[in-house]
Amino acid sequence: QIMNSLSSYLTAIPSTITGSISGIFGVITNMAVVVVTVPFLLFFLLKDGHKLPNAIMRFIPSSYRKEGLLILKDTTDTLAAYIQGQMIVSLCVGTLSYIGYLIIGLDYALILAIAVAVTNIIPYLGPILGAAPAVIVAMFESPLMVGLVIIVAVIAQQIESNLISPLVIGKRLDTHPATIIIILLVAGNLAGVLGMILGVPVYAVCKTIVLNIVRLIKLHRNYKKELEAEAPKEI
C-alpha cells in the first residue's frame, strides 16, 4: 500500500506542478492585462465620456431627447452620491477603528486603521480584509490582543452597518435609513453577497428613473389638458 501510494503521488507531481504554473501564469497575465488596459480605458472615458449621453439619445425620438438627457443626468448624480456616501462611511469606519486601536494599545494603529478605511469600500468582504492585518499584528503581542482587535472590528462594523451607513447613504440618496436597511436585508436574502453589493445602487437608480417617468407622464397630461382647454377658443 505504501508503494502504491508513493507511486500515485510521484505520478501526480508533474500534473500538479503544471497546474500550479498554469494558474500562476494565468494570474500574472490577468494582472498585466488590467494594468495595461485600465489606464487607457480611463483616459478615453475622461476624454470622450461627455459624448456618451448624446450618443445614447440618438436611439430616442427627438421629442423626448431633452427629458432623456435629464434622466441620464439624474441617474449619474444618484450614482455619484452613492459612491461619495460609501467613501464617507469608509472614512468613519477607519476613524472608529483608529480610536479603538488606540484604546487597546495596538501598534501601528494609524496604518492599520487606514487599511480598514480603504478596504471597507469593498462591500461585505472589505471589513474582513481590513481587520486581517490588525489581527496578524496582534498575534505577535498576545492572544488577548487578538481578541480585543476582533471586538473593535465587530463594534466598528456594527455601528457602520446599523447607524452610519443607513444615515449617510440615506441622506445622500434622499432615502429613509429604514428603507436602506430593508433593502439590504431583502437583497441579501434574495441574491446573497451580490444582492447586498448591488441592492442600494440599483434601488436608487430605479427610483430616479421611475420618478422622472412619472414626472414626464404628468407633464404630458397637463399639456393635453391645456390643448383641450384652448381648442374651443380657437373654434
N, C-alpha and C positions, 0 to 999 in steps of 0.2 A: 504493500500500500504506500509505503514511504517512497519507493522508487517510482511508482505510478504518479504520485502527487508531484514529485520533483520533476518528472518528465513533462507533465502537463504544465507546470509552472514555467519551465525553461522554454517550452513551445510557445507559450503565450507572451513571453517577454518581447519578441520582435514586434508583434502587433500592438502591444501596449505602448512601446516606445514610439512606434509610427503614429499611433493615435494621439499621443501626447504632443509630439512635434507638430502634427497637423493642427491640433487645437491651438497651440501657441502661435503658429504661423497665421491661423485664421484671425485670432485676436489682434495680432500686430497689424495685419492687413486692414482690418476694420478700423482700427485706431488711425492708421495712416490715411485712409480714405476720408475719415471725418475731419482730421486735422487739415487736410489739403482742401477739401470741398467747402467746409463751413465758412471760412473767411471769404471765399469768392461769392458764395450764396448771400452772405450778409452784405457784401459790397453792392451786389446788384439789387438787393431788396432796398437798401438805403438810397441807392441812386435812382431806381425806377419804381419804387413802391407806390409813389403818389399817382402813377398812371393806372394802377390796378382797378380802382373804383370805376373810372371812366370806361375801362375795357369791359368790366362786368356789365355796365349799364347798356352796352351795345346789344345785349340779348333781351333787353326790356323795352317795351313800347315807349316811344318818345314822350308821350303824355305822362308817364309815370317815372321818368328818369330823375327828375328833381327830388321827388319823395324817396326814390330808391337810394340816392346818394345820402339823403338824411338818415335813412335806416342804417346804411353801412357805417356812417359816422357815429351814430349812437351805439352800434354794436362794438365798434373799435374802442370807444370811450369806456364801455362796460368792461371789456376785457382788460384794458389798461388799468381801470380802477381795481379789478380783482388782483392783478399782478402787484400793483402798489400796496394793496392791503396785505398780500402774502409777505411782502418784504417787511412791512411794519410789524407783522406778527412774528416773523423770524427775529427781528431786532429785539422785540420784547422778550422772547424766549431766551435769546442769548444773554440779555441783561439779567433775567431771573436766574439763569444757570450760573452766571458770574458771581452774583450775590451769594447764591447757595454754596459755591465752591469756596468763596472767601470765608463763609461762616464755618465750614467743616475743616478749613485749613489745607485744602488740596493744593499741591504745587502746580505751577503753570496755569493758574486759574483763568487768566485773560485769554491765553491761546486756546485753551480747551473750550471756553465759552464762545469764542469766535467760530470754532469748528461746529459747535451746536447751532449757532445762528445761520451759518452757511448751509449746512445740511438740512436744516428744518424747512428750507424752501421745497425740498422733495417731500411730497405728501406721504404719510403713513410710514415709509421706511426711513425718512430723514431723521426722526428722533432717535431711532436705534443706531444709525450710523454715527450720529453726533455724540451719543453717550459712550460709544465703544472706546475712543481714545482716553476718555476720562477714567473708565473702568480699568484700562490697561495700566495707566499711570498709578492708579490706586492700588493695584496688585503689588507694586514694588514697595508699598508702605505697610499695609496691614489688611487683613480680611475685614476688619471693622470699617476701614476707609472705603472699601469696595461697596459695603452695604450702605454707607452714607451717600456715596455717589449715586447709587441706584435710587435711593429715596429722593435725592434732589432732582434727578431726572424725571421720576414719576410725578412729583409735585409740580414741577415746571410744565410738564405736558398736560396734566390735568387742568391747571389754570389756563393754559393756552387753548385747549380744546373746548372747555366749558364756559370760559369767560372772555378771554382776549379775542380769539378768532371770531366767535359769533358777533361780538360788538364791533370790531374793526371792519371785518368783511361786510357785515350787515350795513354798517354806516356807509361804506364806500359804494355798495351796490344798492343803497336805498331799500334794504330788505330787513325785516324784523329778525333779531337774533334767534328767536324761537323757530322761525322758518328755516334758517340756516341749519340748526341742529336737526330738525325733522328731515331736511333734505339729505344730510349726511347719514342719518340712521336708515332711511328708506333706500338710498342709493347703495349704501354698504350691504344691506340685506339682499338687494336685487342683483348687484353686479360685483360685490366684493370690493377688493382694493381699487380696481379700475373705476367702480362707481363712486367711491369716496374721493378719488382724484378729480373726476370729471363732473361730479354731480352739481356742485355750486356754479362753476362757469357755464355749464350747459343750461342750467336753470336761468341764469342771468341773461344769457344771450336770447333764449326763447322768450323770456319776459319782455325784453326790449323789442323784439320783432313783433310779438303779439300786440303790445301797447301801440306801436306805430301803425299796425294794420287796422286796429280799432279806430285810431285817430283818422286814418285815411277814409275808412267807411263812414265815419261821422261827417267828415268834410264833404264827401261825395253826396250824402243825403241832404246836407244843408244846401249844397249847390243845386241839387234837383228842386228842392223846395223854393229856392229863390227864383229859379227859372219858371216854375209853375205859378208863382205869385206875380211875376212880371208878364206872363203870357196874356192874360185878359186885358191888361193896359195897352199892349201893342195892338190887339184886335180893335 
